[in-house]
Amino acid sequence: MVSMGRIRTDFVKGMSKKLVAALPDRFSGDFAKNKAALADLKITEEKFTQNKIAGYIVRVVKKKKF
């Protein structure tokens, strides 16, 4: 049996990709730095959503490097 893993919403995926495309120098493969950058940009007030976006940005940035 194969586990599906964690599912991310279209909002999290879309916002992450748009942010990386618009501000590539602002984000990196480090979750903590991405979290701080999102707090500065004030995309959402919800901490949970910011963390989801910061985590997915790490994935997007790492995927871009390969």
C-alpha angles and dihedrals in degrees: 000000000000121000116226094213124209118339119216124202124246089248092058093045095044096046092047094051093046092050094049091048093048099040108023095157092054097061133058142167091279115100095203093053092047090049091053092047091052091049089054092049092047095214093161135001093222113097092203092056092046090053092049091051093046091051094049091047088060089055093047093049093048091048091051092055093060 
